[in-house]
Amino acid sequence: MCLGIPGKIKEIYEINNIKMAKIDYSGVEVEVCLEATPEANVDEYVIVHAGFSISRLSEGEANETLDILREIDKINQQEHNQ
């Protein structure tokens, strides 16, 4: 099972005619291929799998997902500290 975490597009560019982007995951930047989501723009959110952007998200959807993931992490931390 894979978990898609929303990342925000910070920069879009081309390498060898392939649309690429720098994606920000809460301060960690990753290079990603945007060929599967060519309509994606800077400051939008995408889900990435194996180095490829596979879908776009609205900012609201991204924030909702990130909030849920933070809550899951908080619960896991509490369980491990018991």
C-alpha positions as CSV (number, residue, x, y, z in Angstrom):
1,M,0.0,0.0,0.0
2,C,1.2,3.5,-0.8
3,L,0.3,6.7,0.9
4,G,0.1,9.8,-1.3
5,I,1.0,12.9,0.6
6,P,0.1,16.3,-0.9
7,G,3.1,18.4,-1.9
8,K,3.1,22.0,-3.2
9,I,4.7,22.9,-6.5
10,K,7.4,25.6,-5.9
11,E,9.0,25.6,-9.4
12,I,8.3,24.2,-12.9
13,Y,11.0,23.6,-15.5
14,E,12.0,21.3,-18.3
15,I,14.8,18.8,-18.5
16,N,15.3,17.1,-21.9
17,N,11.8,18.3,-23.0
18,I,10.3,16.6,-19.9
19,K,8.1,18.8,-17.6
20,M,9.6,18.7,-14.1
21,A,8.9,20.5,-10.8
22,K,10.3,21.0,-7.3
23,I,7.7,19.9,-4.8
24,D,7.7,21.1,-1.2
25,Y,6.8,18.7,1.5
26,S,6.8,20.9,4.6
27,G,10.3,22.2,3.9
28,V,11.7,19.1,2.1
29,E,12.0,19.7,-1.6
30,V,11.8,16.8,-4.1
31,E,12.2,16.8,-7.9
32,V,9.2,15.3,-9.6
33,C,8.0,14.6,-13.2
34,L,4.8,16.5,-14.1
35,E,4.2,14.7,-17.5
36,A,1.1,13.0,-16.1
37,T,-0.3,16.3,-14.8
38,P,0.8,18.8,-17.4
39,E,-1.9,21.3,-16.4
40,A,-0.4,21.6,-12.9
41,N,0.9,25.1,-11.9
42,V,3.2,26.7,-9.4
43,D,1.5,26.9,-5.9
44,E,-0.9,24.1,-6.7
45,Y,-0.8,20.7,-4.8
46,V,-0.2,17.3,-6.3
47,I,0.0,13.7,-5.2
48,V,3.3,12.0,-6.2
49,H,4.0,8.3,-6.7
50,A,7.4,6.9,-7.6
51,G,8.7,10.4,-8.7
52,F,5.7,11.2,-10.9
53,S,2.8,13.6,-10.1
54,I,-0.3,11.5,-10.5
55,S,-3.1,14.0,-9.6
56,R,-3.8,17.6,-8.6
57,L,-5.6,18.7,-5.5
58,S,-7.2,21.9,-4.4
59,E,-5.6,23.7,-1.5
60,G,-8.5,22.8,0.6
61,E,-8.2,19.1,-0.2
62,A,-4.5,19.2,0.4
63,N,-4.9,20.9,3.8
64,E,-7.6,18.5,4.8
65,T,-5.4,15.5,4.0
66,L,-2.4,17.0,5.8
67,D,-4.5,17.7,8.9
68,I,-5.7,14.1,8.9
69,L,-2.1,12.8,8.5
70,R,-1.0,15.1,11.4
71,E,-3.8,13.7,13.6
72,I,-2.8,10.1,12.8
73,D,0.8,10.9,13.6
74,K,-0.3,12.5,16.9
75,I,-2.3,9.4,17.8
76,N,0.6,7.1,16.9
77,Q,2.9,9.2,19.1
78,Q,0.5,8.9,22.0
79,E,0.2,5.1,21.6
80,H,4.0,4.7,21.5
81,N,4.5,6.8,24.6
82,Q,2.1,4.7,26.7
